[in-house]
């Protein structure tokens, strides 16, 4: 008698039969997820992590361009993570947060902002930094002073684009409704049908 074996779902860690699982082939072996919600949640999380990774790569390229350097020291990545996660630097220090701060795209936009860009370039000319990490930390402090303004500007721009998109859709609907209202009327005095 062959008793079916139960496997552990990699997402919820509950055991279930193979028939209820979605199997993913990986280099380290097979991973199983419940077909209904666990696999969908796993896919959503995987897509989010991939998006975050691409945005971080874009941010790193912007920082390299602004500071005119070829590589970023590994220690600086923790500072970027603090901005992304919304880690409190003052007050209730130590409270762990995850992805509750500014997005990597917002941080990159702040680095590219003309006011911040000029401030960083000025500091690189006028100040004498001991190393690259010190220069990057100084630039990060400038970014932190302006990031809220840039974030609000980006939110306003996004809201404005959404409003414009909705207006275009409303205009299209209004035009379609107006066209359907037009009907030719029979006029008793109209002699064009006799011509």
N, CA, C and O of each residue as an XYZ file, in Angstrom:
780
protein
N       0.839     -1.187      0.000
C       0.000      0.000      0.000
C       0.884      1.250      0.000
O       1.738      1.426      0.869
N       0.661      2.105     -0.986
C       1.471      3.288     -1.158
C       0.726      4.514     -0.621
O      -0.269      4.936     -1.211
N       1.188      5.080      0.469
C       0.562      6.262      1.076
C       1.194      7.496      0.453
O       2.418      7.625      0.433
N       0.348      8.426     -0.067
C       0.912      9.639     -0.668
C       1.651     10.482      0.378
O       1.240     10.590      1.534
N       2.732     11.060     -0.069
C       3.568     11.858      0.807
C       3.101     13.308      0.797
O       2.629     13.809     -0.224
N       3.238     13.986      1.950
C       2.915     15.407      2.039
C       4.202     16.218      1.933
O       5.260     15.815      2.416
N       4.074     17.378      1.282
C       5.216     18.270      1.100
C       4.925     19.609      1.756
O       3.768     19.982      1.947
N       5.984     20.324      2.097
C       5.853     21.627      2.757
C       5.760     22.729      1.700
O       6.568     22.788      0.773
N       4.768     23.592      1.854
C       4.637     24.775      0.999
C       5.737     25.759      1.412
O       5.894     26.044      2.599
N       6.488     26.272      0.454
C       7.593     27.186      0.741
C       7.111     28.559      1.208
O       7.889     29.338      1.760
N       5.828     28.856      0.985
C       5.314     30.178      1.343
C       4.671     30.173      2.726
O       5.031     30.981      3.581
N       3.716     29.261      2.949
C       3.002     29.244      4.230
C       3.536     28.203      5.203
O       3.146     28.191      6.371
N       4.423     27.328      4.735
C       5.076     26.291      5.530
C       4.121     25.202      6.034
O       4.461     24.462      6.957
N       2.933     25.100      5.436
C       1.999     24.031      5.783
C       2.192     22.860      4.834
O       2.566     23.041      3.676
N       1.931     21.653      5.339
C       2.095     20.454      4.512
C       0.803     20.138      3.767
O      -0.302     20.382      4.251
N       0.990     19.581      2.559
C      -0.148     19.167      1.752
C       0.331     18.157      0.711
O       1.530     17.964      0.510
N      -0.639     17.519      0.058
C      -0.308     16.520     -0.961
C       0.181     17.195     -2.238
O      -0.108     18.363     -2.496
N       0.926     16.433     -3.026
C       1.512     16.945     -4.270
C       0.440     17.436     -5.249
O       0.685     18.366     -6.018
N      -0.729     16.826     -5.226
C      -1.789     17.211     -6.159
C      -2.319     18.619     -5.876
O      -2.920     19.238     -6.754
N      -2.103     19.127     -4.668
C      -2.576     20.464     -4.288
C      -1.487     21.523     -4.432
O      -1.694     22.688     -4.091
N      -0.327     21.111     -4.938
C       0.824     22.007     -4.979
C       1.237     22.353     -6.405
O       1.063     21.566     -7.336
N       1.788     23.548     -6.544
C       2.417     23.999     -7.778
C       3.915     23.772     -7.601
O       4.506     24.268     -6.642
N       4.531     23.034     -8.511
C       5.941     22.684     -8.377
C       6.777     23.604     -9.255
O       6.511     23.759    -10.447
N       7.812     24.223     -8.636
C       8.740     25.103     -9.339
C      10.102     24.426     -9.338
O      10.620     24.067     -8.281
N      10.684     24.252    -10.521
C      12.005     23.645    -10.635
C      13.076     24.718    -10.460
O      13.078     25.728    -11.165
N      13.986     24.487     -9.513
C      15.085     25.411     -9.287
C      16.395     24.637     -9.306
O      16.399     23.406     -9.319
N      17.487     25.356     -9.309
C      18.798     24.689     -9.327
C      19.059     23.939     -8.020
O      19.811     22.965     -8.004
N      18.445     24.386     -6.932
C      18.658     23.728     -5.638
C      17.631     22.622     -5.372
O      17.695     21.969     -4.331
N      16.704     22.405     -6.277
C      15.686     21.370     -6.107
C      14.303     21.914     -6.395
O      14.146     23.068     -6.791
N      13.312     21.082     -6.195
C      11.932     21.483     -6.439
C      11.394     22.265     -5.249
O      11.654     21.927     -4.094
N      10.642     23.308     -5.551
C       9.950     24.072     -4.509
C       8.472     23.971     -4.797
O       8.039     24.065     -5.946
N       7.696     23.776     -3.735
C       6.259     23.583     -3.891
C       5.500     24.698     -3.185
O       5.874     25.146     -2.101
N       4.406     25.136     -3.840
C       3.527     26.171     -3.305
C       2.095     25.706     -3.504
O       1.784     25.025     -4.481
N       1.218     26.078     -2.568
C      -0.197     25.758     -2.759
C      -0.684     26.441     -4.034
O      -0.332     27.587     -4.312
N      -1.491     25.725     -4.797
C      -1.926     26.241     -6.103
C      -2.773     27.500     -5.984
O      -2.662     28.402     -6.814
N      -3.607     27.567     -4.974
C      -4.554     28.681     -4.909
C      -3.875     30.014     -4.568
O      -3.534     30.766     -5.480
N      -3.674     30.322     -3.305
C      -3.190     31.653     -2.962
C      -1.692     31.744     -2.739
O      -1.110     32.801     -2.981
N      -1.052     30.685     -2.290
C       0.381     30.765     -1.984
C       1.222     31.004     -3.236
O       2.160     31.800     -3.203
N       0.904     30.332     -4.325
C       1.673     30.501     -5.550
C       1.478     31.914     -6.117
O       2.430     32.530     -6.596
N       0.244     32.423     -6.060
C      -0.018     33.785     -6.542
C       0.732     34.805     -5.682
O       1.296     35.765     -6.208
N       0.740     34.603     -4.379
C       1.455     35.509     -3.479
C       2.962     35.434     -3.727
O       3.654     36.452     -3.700
N       3.457     34.234     -3.967
C       4.882     34.050     -4.279
C       5.248     34.794     -5.566
O       6.272     35.475     -5.613
N       4.425     34.671     -6.604
C       4.675     35.353     -7.881
C       4.658     36.870     -7.707
O       5.497     37.578     -8.264
N       3.684     37.362     -6.921
C       3.576     38.799     -6.687
C       4.820     39.308     -5.964
O       5.363     40.354     -6.318
N       5.267     38.573     -4.957
C       6.465     38.957     -4.205
C       7.709     38.904     -5.090
O       8.578     39.772     -5.002
N       7.790     37.890     -5.936
C       8.928     37.739     -6.841
C       8.981     38.911     -7.834
O      10.053     39.462     -8.086
N       7.832     39.289     -8.392
C       7.765     40.415     -9.325
C       8.160     41.721     -8.637
O       8.872     42.545     -9.212
N       7.684     41.904     -7.383
C       8.005     43.110     -6.630
C       9.514     43.198     -6.385
O      10.106     44.266     -6.537
N      10.133     42.078     -6.006
C      11.575     42.071     -5.751
C      12.363     42.357     -7.024
O      13.379     43.051     -6.978
N      11.912     41.837     -8.145
C      12.579     42.098     -9.417
C      12.484     43.575     -9.790
O      13.456     44.164    -10.264
N      11.303     44.176     -9.571
C      11.106     45.595     -9.849
C      12.018     46.436     -8.955
O      12.654     47.381     -9.422
N      12.079     46.091     -7.676
C      12.938     46.802     -6.730
C      14.408     46.702     -7.145
O      15.151     47.680     -7.061
N      14.817     45.527     -7.588
C      16.205     45.317     -7.993
C      16.561     46.206     -9.200
O      17.642     46.792     -9.249
N      15.643     46.296    -10.163
C      15.888     47.131    -11.342
C      15.955     48.615    -10.959
O      16.805     49.353    -11.456
N      15.045     49.044    -10.065
C      15.042     50.441     -9.636
C      16.309     50.777     -8.851
O      16.843     51.878     -8.987
N      16.797     49.838     -8.029
C      18.040     50.062     -7.295
C      19.214     50.190     -8.265
O      20.092     51.030     -8.070
N      19.233     49.366     -9.300
C      20.294     49.458    -10.307
C      20.278     50.824    -10.991
O      21.332     51.412    -11.235
N      19.075     51.331    -11.302
C      18.964     52.655    -11.914
C      19.476     53.731    -10.958
O      20.184     54.649    -11.373
N      19.115     53.615     -9.672
C      19.561     54.582     -8.664
C      21.080     54.579     -8.550
O      21.698     55.641     -8.481
N      21.676     53.413     -8.531
C      23.133     53.304     -8.426
C      23.806     53.998     -9.612
O      24.807     54.691     -9.436
N      23.264     53.816    -10.809
C      23.837     54.476    -11.990
C      23.725     55.995    -11.878
O      24.647     56.715    -12.262
N      22.606     56.480    -11.357
C      22.430     57.927    -11.181
C      23.449     58.454    -10.172
O      24.071     59.491    -10.405
N      23.623     57.749     -9.054
C      24.578     58.183     -8.024
C      25.995     58.204     -8.589
O      26.755     59.138     -8.334
N      26.348     57.180     -9.351
C      27.681     57.148     -9.958
C      27.881     58.333    -10.894
O      28.954     58.934    -10.921
N      26.848     58.667    -11.659
C      26.923     59.777    -12.600
C      27.035     61.111    -11.866
O      27.856     61.951    -12.233
N      26.219     61.311    -10.836
C      26.219     62.576    -10.096
C      27.556     62.792     -9.396
O      28.101     63.895     -9.426
N      28.082     61.752     -8.770
C      29.334     61.869     -8.014
C      30.581     61.627     -8.877
O      31.708     61.768     -8.402
N      30.369     61.268    -10.123
C      31.460     61.031    -11.065
C      32.429     59.965    -10.537
O      33.642     60.171    -10.490
N      31.857     58.821    -10.142
C      32.655     57.697     -9.652
C      32.279     56.454    -10.448
O      31.226     56.412    -11.085
N      33.149     55.436    -10.408
C      32.881     54.218    -11.179
C      32.215     53.129    -10.350
O      31.471     52.313    -10.894
N      32.468     53.100     -9.045
C      31.839     52.102     -8.179
C      31.396     52.759     -6.871
O      31.933     53.782     -6.446
N      30.409     52.136     -6.259
C      29.907     52.598     -4.965
C      30.379     51.609     -3.912
O      30.235     50.400     -4.096
N      30.943     52.100     -2.805
C      31.366     51.182     -1.742
C      30.178     50.396     -1.185
O      29.073     50.925     -1.067
N      30.414     49.144     -0.849
C      29.335     48.289     -0.340
C      28.679     48.843      0.918
O      27.490     48.615      1.142
N      29.438     49.571      1.747
C      28.875     50.117      2.982
C      27.759     51.130      2.706
O      26.882     51.324      3.547
N      27.784     51.767      1.550
C      26.800     52.804      1.250
C      25.415     52.223      0.965
O      24.409     52.916      1.116
N      25.360     50.964      0.557
C      24.059     50.360      0.250
C      23.148     50.334      1.472
O      21.930     50.445      1.331
N      23.710     50.190      2.662
C      22.872     50.184      3.873
C      22.214     51.546      4.081
O      21.095     51.618      4.589
N      22.897     52.630      3.692
C      22.310     53.971      3.797
C      21.149     54.124      2.814
O      20.133     54.741      3.136
N      21.306     53.563      1.623
C      20.216     53.606      0.646
C      19.022     52.798      1.143
O      17.873     53.200      0.960
N      19.299     51.652      1.774
C      18.218     50.819      2.321
C      17.479     51.551      3.437
O      16.263     51.414      3.568
N      18.206     52.330      4.245
C      17.555     53.106      5.308
C      16.565     54.110      4.727
O      15.475     54.294      5.267
N      16.944     54.757      3.628
C      16.030     55.707      2.983
C      14.833     54.962      2.411
O      13.695     55.403      2.574
N      15.074     53.842      1.744
C      13.999     53.063      1.122
C      13.036     52.500      2.153
O      11.823     52.501      1.943
N      13.581     52.014      3.277
C      12.730     51.390      4.289
C      12.069     52.398      5.219
O      11.123     52.051      5.926
N      12.547     53.635      5.230
C      11.961     54.636      6.124
C      12.465     54.491      7.546
O      11.737     54.791      8.493
N      13.705     54.034      7.713
C      14.280     53.842      9.034
C      14.400     55.185      9.745
O      14.872     56.167      9.173
N      13.967     55.209     10.990
C      14.049     56.431     11.794
C      15.493     56.670     12.206
O      16.135     55.785     12.771
N      16.001     57.850     11.928
C      17.366     58.189     12.314
C      17.398     58.873     13.675
O      18.427     58.878     14.350
N      16.276     59.444     14.071
C      16.168     60.120     15.367
C      14.899     59.632     16.037
O      14.009     59.092     15.381
N      14.819     59.822     17.349
C      13.594     59.407     18.052
C      13.614     57.919     18.348
O      14.505     57.440     19.050
N      12.649     57.185     17.828
C      12.508     55.758     18.109
C      13.423     54.948     17.191
O      12.968     54.317     16.236
N      14.693     54.980     17.492
C      15.681     54.280     16.680
C      15.590     52.786     16.967
O      15.369     52.374     18.105
N      15.758     52.005     15.951
C      15.771     50.559     16.127
C      14.489     49.880     15.682
O      14.457     48.655     15.558
N      13.445     50.634     15.442
C      12.204     50.043     14.979
C      12.358     49.661     13.509
O      12.548     50.520     12.648
N      12.274     48.358     13.236
C      12.483     47.851     11.878
C      11.278     48.174     11.010
O      10.132     47.966     11.408
N      11.556     48.686      9.821
C      10.529     48.946      8.825
C      10.966     48.301      7.528
O      12.149     48.029      7.324
N      10.016     48.060      6.664
C      10.359     47.467      5.380
C       9.579     48.161      4.264
O       8.348     48.129      4.241
N      10.298     48.778      3.355
C       9.748     49.410      2.161
C       8.665     50.435      2.493
O       7.673     50.547      1.772
N       8.853     51.185      3.585
C       7.875     52.198      3.981
C       8.391     53.616      3.757
O       7.691     54.586      4.048
N       9.594     53.736      3.248
C      10.167     55.052      2.995
C       9.920     55.493      1.563
O       8.862     55.228      0.992
N      10.899     56.162      0.994
C      10.803     56.663     -0.369
C      11.233     55.576     -1.344
O      12.126     54.785     -1.043
N      10.605     55.538     -2.500
C      10.962     54.535     -3.508
C      12.329     54.876     -4.105
O      12.791     56.014     -4.023
N      12.955     53.882     -4.697
C      14.250     54.101     -5.343
C      14.128     55.127     -6.467
O      15.052     55.903     -6.708
N      12.988     55.128     -7.152
C      12.790     56.102     -8.242
C      12.736     57.527     -7.701
O      13.249     58.453     -8.329
N      12.111     57.703     -6.530
C      12.048     59.029     -5.912
C      13.433     59.474     -5.463
O      13.799     60.638     -5.628
N      14.199     58.554     -4.898
C      15.570     58.876     -4.477
C      16.399     59.274     -5.697
O      17.148     60.250     -5.650
N      16.266     58.518     -6.792
C      17.003     58.832     -8.022
C      16.587     60.192     -8.576
O      17.431     60.966     -9.028
N      15.291     60.482     -8.541
C      14.807     61.776     -9.031
C      15.356     62.913     -8.178
O      15.630     63.998     -8.689
N      15.517     62.667     -6.883
C      16.083     63.694     -6.006
C      17.546     63.929     -6.336
O      17.992     65.076     -6.372
N      18.295     62.874     -6.576
C      19.693     63.035     -6.980
C      19.788     63.811     -8.294
O      20.707     64.610     -8.478
N      18.854     63.582     -9.196
C      18.884     64.254    -10.500
C      18.339     65.675    -10.452
O      18.544     66.440    -11.394
N      17.653     66.043     -9.379
C      17.079     67.379     -9.239
C      18.185     68.415     -9.364
O      19.257     68.254     -8.781
N      17.935     69.464    -10.113
C      18.972     70.457    -10.413
C      19.546     71.094     -9.156
O      20.758     71.289     -9.060
N      18.690     71.420     -8.189
C      19.156     72.064     -6.965
C      20.100     71.136     -6.193
O      21.158     71.558     -5.725
N      19.702     69.870     -6.069
C      20.515     68.894     -5.351
C      21.792     68.603     -6.142
O      22.881     68.517     -5.575
N      21.641     68.455     -7.445
C      22.788     68.157     -8.305
C      23.856     69.239     -8.164
O      25.040     68.939     -8.010
N      23.426     70.503     -8.219
C      24.376     71.610     -8.092
C      25.003     71.653     -6.704
O      26.189     71.956     -6.573
N      24.225     71.353     -5.669
C      24.767     71.341     -4.302
C      25.819     70.260     -4.140
O      26.855     70.486     -3.515
N      25.559     69.090     -4.698
C      26.520     67.991     -4.601
C      27.783     68.334     -5.389
O      28.892     68.102     -4.908
N      27.628     68.886     -6.599
C      28.790     69.258     -7.394
C      29.626     70.328     -6.689
O      30.856     70.277     -6.710
N      28.950     71.297     -6.063
C      29.658     72.344     -5.333
C      30.455     71.734     -4.175
O      31.617     72.082     -3.964
N      29.821     70.818     -3.423
C      30.500     70.212     -2.272
C      31.705     69.380     -2.712
O      32.713     69.320     -2.008
N      31.598     68.743     -3.869
C      32.722     67.941     -4.354
C      33.915     68.833     -4.712
O      35.063     68.415     -4.564
N      33.652     70.067     -5.186
C      34.737     70.988     -5.538
C      35.327     71.670     -4.302
O      36.542     71.827     -4.184
N      34.444     72.069     -3.386
C      34.872     72.926     -2.280
C      35.340     72.167     -1.039
O      36.158     72.691     -0.283
N      34.857     70.980     -0.813
C      35.185     70.234      0.397
C      36.241     69.183      0.097
O      36.364     68.690     -1.025
N      36.994     68.860      1.131
C      38.024     67.836      1.002
C      37.551     66.600      1.767
O      37.573     66.584      2.998
N      37.131     65.581      1.050
C      36.644     64.354      1.675
C      37.777     63.356      1.826
O      38.645     63.259      0.958
N      37.770     62.608      2.936
C      38.810     61.608      3.187
C      38.710     60.438      2.218
O      39.719     59.894      1.770
N      37.461     60.060      1.900
C      37.260     58.903      1.016
C      35.931     59.043      0.279
O      35.181     59.996      0.492
N      35.661     58.093     -0.576
C      34.437     58.105     -1.391
C      33.200     57.965     -0.523
O      32.183     58.606     -0.788
N      33.273     57.137      0.508
C      32.116     56.936      1.385
C      31.720     58.237      2.069
O      30.530     58.534      2.179
N      32.689     59.014      2.529
C      32.397     60.308      3.151
C      31.708     61.248      2.180
O      30.765     61.950      2.546
N      32.186     61.260      0.928
C      31.577     62.102     -0.099
C      30.134     61.662     -0.372
O      29.241     62.499     -0.505
N      29.911     60.343     -0.454
C      28.567     59.829     -0.710
C      27.619     60.127      0.451
O      26.451     60.447      0.231
N      28.114     60.023      1.681
C      27.282     60.316      2.854
C      26.892     61.789      2.894
O      25.769     62.125      3.273
N      27.814     62.673      2.504
C      27.509     64.096      2.445
C      26.436     64.360      1.384
O      25.499     65.126      1.608
N      26.591     63.711      0.229
C      25.582     63.832     -0.823
C      24.233     63.301     -0.377
O      23.193     63.869     -0.713
N      24.248     62.210      0.384
C      22.992     61.637      0.905
C      22.300     62.617      1.846
O      21.074     62.733      1.833
N      23.082     63.324      2.662
C      22.503     64.317      3.568
C      21.826     65.436      2.777
O      20.754     65.903      3.164
N      22.434     65.866      1.684
C      21.817     66.885      0.823
C      20.518     66.347      0.233
O      19.511     67.053      0.182
N      20.549     65.090     -0.211
C      19.358     64.466     -0.790
C      18.242     64.393      0.254
O      17.085     64.678     -0.054
N      18.586     64.014      1.482
C      17.574     63.888      2.533
C      16.906     65.227      2.846
O      15.742     65.259      3.247
N      17.638     66.338      2.663
C      17.051     67.662      2.897
C      16.022     68.036      1.835
O      15.154     68.871      2.090
N      16.102     67.437      0.655
C      15.228     67.821     -0.450
C      14.245     66.734     -0.879
O      13.366     66.993     -1.702
N      14.375     65.541     -0.346
C      13.606     64.407     -0.882
C      12.105     64.572     -0.681
O      11.319     64.129     -1.518
N      11.703     65.197      0.405
C      10.268     65.373      0.645
C       9.655     66.303     -0.407
O       8.555     66.043     -0.896
N      10.350     67.368     -0.751
C       9.857     68.294     -1.773
C       9.735     67.601     -3.130
O       8.740     67.766     -3.835
N      10.753     66.827     -3.482
C      10.745     66.122     -4.767
C       9.632     65.080     -4.772
O       8.952     64.908     -5.784
N       9.440     64.385     -3.653
C       8.389     63.375     -3.556
C       7.009     64.001     -3.759
O       6.173     63.453     -4.477
N       6.780     65.141     -3.129
C       5.484     65.831     -3.288
C       5.294     66.299     -4.723
O       4.189     66.231     -5.260
N       6.368     66.775     -5.344
C       6.285     67.215     -6.737
C       5.943     66.044     -7.654
O       5.131     66.185     -8.568
N       6.566     64.884     -7.410
C       6.283     63.696     -8.232
C       4.851     63.213     -8.026
O       4.186     62.815     -8.983
N       4.371     63.248     -6.774
C       2.985     62.846     -6.504
C       2.009     63.782     -7.214
O       1.031     63.329     -7.809
N       2.278     65.100     -7.151
C       1.411     66.057     -7.823
C       1.395     65.821     -9.328
O       0.344     65.869     -9.967
N       2.582     65.563     -9.883
C       2.684     65.298    -11.324
C       1.897     64.044    -11.699
O       1.200     64.025    -12.713
N       2.008     63.002    -10.883
C       1.292     61.761    -11.142
C      -0.227     61.970    -11.054
O      -0.977     61.471    -11.893
N      -0.669     62.707    -10.035
C      -2.101     63.006     -9.902
C      -2.595     63.819    -11.090
O      -3.681     63.563    -11.609
N      -1.807     64.794    -11.524
C      -2.184     65.645    -12.655
C      -2.302     64.816    -13.936
O      -3.239     65.003    -14.713
N      -1.350     63.898    -14.158
C      -1.420     63.034    -15.338
C      -2.656     62.150    -15.294
O      -3.292     61.922    -16.323
N      -3.003     61.648    -14.113
C      -4.196     60.823    -13.972
C      -5.451     61.633    -14.254
O      -6.376     61.144    -14.903
N      -5.487     62.882    -13.764
C      -6.630     63.752    -14.032
C      -6.772     64.023    -15.523
O      -7.878     63.982    -16.062
N      -5.657     64.300    -16.190
C      -5.690     64.545    -17.632
C      -6.158     63.311    -18.391
O      -6.907     63.416    -19.362
N      -5.713     62.153    -17.947
C      -6.131     60.902    -18.574
C      -7.635     60.708    -18.402
O      -8.327     60.309    -19.339
N      -8.135     60.991    -17.202
C      -9.573     60.869    -16.949
C     -10.372     61.875    -17.765
O     -11.472     61.568    -18.224
N      -9.815     63.100    -17.951
C     -10.501     64.113    -18.755
C     -10.612     63.663    -20.208
O     -11.652     63.851    -20.840
N      -9.550     63.073    -20.736
C      -9.564     62.582    -22.118
C     -10.626     61.499    -22.270
O     -11.374     61.488    -23.248
N     -10.689     60.592    -21.302
C     -11.697     59.529    -21.348
C     -13.087     60.129    -21.269
O     -13.985     59.704    -21.996
N     -13.284     61.127    -20.382
C     -14.588     61.781    -20.259
C     -14.971     62.485    -21.555
O     -16.132     62.439    -21.962
N     -14.002     63.143    -22.212
C     -14.282     63.834    -23.467
C     -14.670     62.845    -24.551
O     -15.579     63.111    -25.337
N     -13.988     61.707    -24.602
C     -14.323     60.682    -25.587
C     -15.738     60.160    -25.358
O     -16.494     59.965    -26.310
N     -16.087     59.938    -24.118
C     -17.436     59.451    -23.809
C     -18.482     60.502    -24.147
O     -19.541     60.164    -24.675
N     -18.210     61.767    -23.855
C     -19.137     62.845    -24.164
C     -19.333     62.944    -25.668
O     -20.461     63.117    -26.129
N     -18.266     62.839    -26.435
C     -18.351     62.916    -27.889
C     -19.209     61.779    -28.432
O     -20.040     61.998    -29.313
N     -19.018     60.572    -27.918
C     -19.811     59.430    -28.375
C     -21.285     59.624    -28.044
O     -22.151     59.291    -28.853
N     -21.575     60.156    -26.868
C     -22.960     60.381    -26.468
C     -23.585     61.448    -27.358
O     -24.728     61.294    -27.788
N     -22.852     62.538    -27.645
C     -23.381     63.603    -28.490
C     -23.680     63.096    -29.890
O     -24.688     63.486    -30.479
N     -22.836     62.240    -30.433
C     -23.082     61.697    -31.765
C     -24.346     60.845    -31.797
O     -25.102     60.875    -32.769
N     -24.564     60.104    -30.753
C     -25.736     59.228    -30.740
C     -27.029     60.012    -30.554
O     -28.100     59.504    -30.888
N     -26.961     61.241    -30.029
C     -28.168     62.041    -29.831
C     -28.680     62.637    -31.141
O     -29.875     62.906    -31.255
N     -27.832     62.847    -32.110
C     -28.227     63.519    -33.336
C     -29.095     62.609    -34.193
O     -28.707     61.494    -34.542
N     -30.268     63.107    -34.518
C     -31.160     62.398    -35.431
C     -31.740     63.434    -36.386
O     -32.085     64.545    -35.983
N     -31.839     63.064    -37.624
C     -32.420     64.015    -38.556
C     -33.936     64.032    -38.363
O     -34.570     62.999    -38.151
N     -34.476     65.204    -38.443
C     -35.921     65.360    -38.241
C     -36.584     65.551    -39.604
O     -36.039     66.181    -40.510
N     -37.736     65.002    -39.701
C     -38.518     65.225    -40.917
C     -39.223     66.564    -40.781
O     -39.971     66.808    -39.834
N     -38.964     67.410    -41.745
C     -39.578     68.729    -41.724
C     -40.636     68.753    -42.824
O     -40.356     68.413    -43.974
N     -41.835     69.153    -42.467
C     -42.926     69.202    -43.436
C     -42.647     70.236    -44.530
O     -43.135     70.094    -45.651
N     -41.893     71.237    -44.225
C     -41.644     72.304    -45.176
C     -40.410     72.005    -46.053
O     -40.121     72.760    -46.981
N     -39.679     70.906    -45.766
C     -38.467     70.570    -46.482
C     -38.828     70.027    -47.876
O     -39.539     69.027    -47.971
N     -38.359     70.655    -48.943
C     -38.677     70.204    -50.301
C     -37.538     69.423    -50.941
O     -37.627     69.037    -52.106
N     -36.458     69.184    -50.179
C     -35.283     68.518    -50.762
C     -35.583     67.093    -51.172
O     -34.916     66.572    -52.066
N     -36.550     66.442    -50.564
C     -36.840     65.057    -50.962
C     -37.579     65.002    -52.299
O     -37.648     63.944    -52.924
N     -38.123     66.120    -52.736
C     -38.813     66.159    -54.020
C     -37.859     66.478    -55.160
O     -38.222     66.294    -56.322
N     -36.695     66.934    -54.878
C     -35.766     67.352    -55.930
C     -35.058     66.215    -56.544
O     -34.242     66.410    -57.445
